[in-house]
Amino acid sequence: MEKIAKKGKKKEIRTLLVDRLHEAIKTLGVSKSGKKVEKILDKTSKKLAARVANQLKKENKKMRKAGSKVKKDKKVNGHQPVAA
């Protein structure tokens, strides 16, 4: 489940959100949600998925930049003296 969300694809995140919201509604004791509820869930899940996907992309970009900086530092400081 978390592996799917880490990719940052809007559609996958949206389906994950909708499934979780349906589970939450069922735990409240409502057997079937109405048309209006489905419409609201669809709209909100689209908006949330877009925002979450953008946030995941930003975080992945930061991680890649941080990883490349570490690699560059290792290349520059590759010849370190060994203590006896």
C-alpha positions in Angstrom: 0.0 0.0 0.0 2.7 2.5 0.9 4.8 1.4 -2.0 2.0 2.4 -4.4 1.7 5.8 -2.8 5.5 6.4 -3.0 5.4 6.5 -6.7 3.4 9.7 -6.6 0.9 8.8 -9.4 -2.4 10.7 -8.9 -4.6 7.9 -10.0 -3.1 5.4 -7.5 -3.3 7.9 -4.7 -6.9 8.7 -5.6 -8.0 5.1 -5.5 -6.2 4.6 -2.2 -8.0 7.6 -0.7 -11.4 6.6 -2.0 -11.0 3.1 -0.6 -10.0 4.4 2.8 -12.9 6.9 2.9 -15.3 4.1 2.0 -13.9 2.0 4.8 -14.3 4.9 7.2 -18.0 5.4 6.1 -18.7 1.7 6.6 -17.2 1.7 10.1 -19.7 4.5 11.0 -22.5 2.1 10.3 -23.7 3.4 7.0 -24.3 0.4 4.7 -24.3 2.3 1.4 -23.4 5.9 0.6 -25.7 8.0 -1.6 -25.0 9.7 -4.9 -24.2 13.0 -3.3 -21.7 11.4 -1.0 -20.1 9.6 -3.9 -19.9 12.9 -5.9 -18.2 14.7 -3.0 -15.8 11.8 -2.4 -14.8 11.9 -6.0 -14.2 15.6 -6.1 -12.2 15.7 -2.9 -10.2 12.7 -3.7 -9.1 14.2 -7.0 -8.0 17.4 -5.3 -6.2 15.6 -2.5 -4.5 13.2 -4.8 -3.2 16.1 -6.9 -1.8 17.9 -3.9 -0.3 14.7 -2.4 1.3 13.8 -5.7 2.9 17.2 -6.0 4.2 17.0 -2.4 5.7 13.5 -3.1 7.4 14.7 -6.2 9.0 17.6 -4.3 10.2 15.3 -1.5 11.6 12.8 -4.0 13.4 15.6 -5.8 14.9 16.8 -2.5 16.1 13.3 -1.7 17.7 12.9 -5.1 19.5 16.3 -4.7 20.7 15.4 -1.2 21.9 12.0 -2.5 23.8 13.6 -5.4 25.5 16.1 -3.0 26.7 13.2 -0.8 28.1 11.4 -3.9 29.9 14.5 -5.0 31.5 15.0 -1.6 32.7 11.5 -1.5 34.3 11.9 -4.9 36.1 15.1 -3.8 37.3 13.7 -0.5 38.0 10.2 -1.9 41.7 10.3 -1.0 41.7 10.5 2.8 44.7 9.5 4.9 44.3 6.3 6.9 45.1 6.6 10.6 47.7 4.1 11.9 
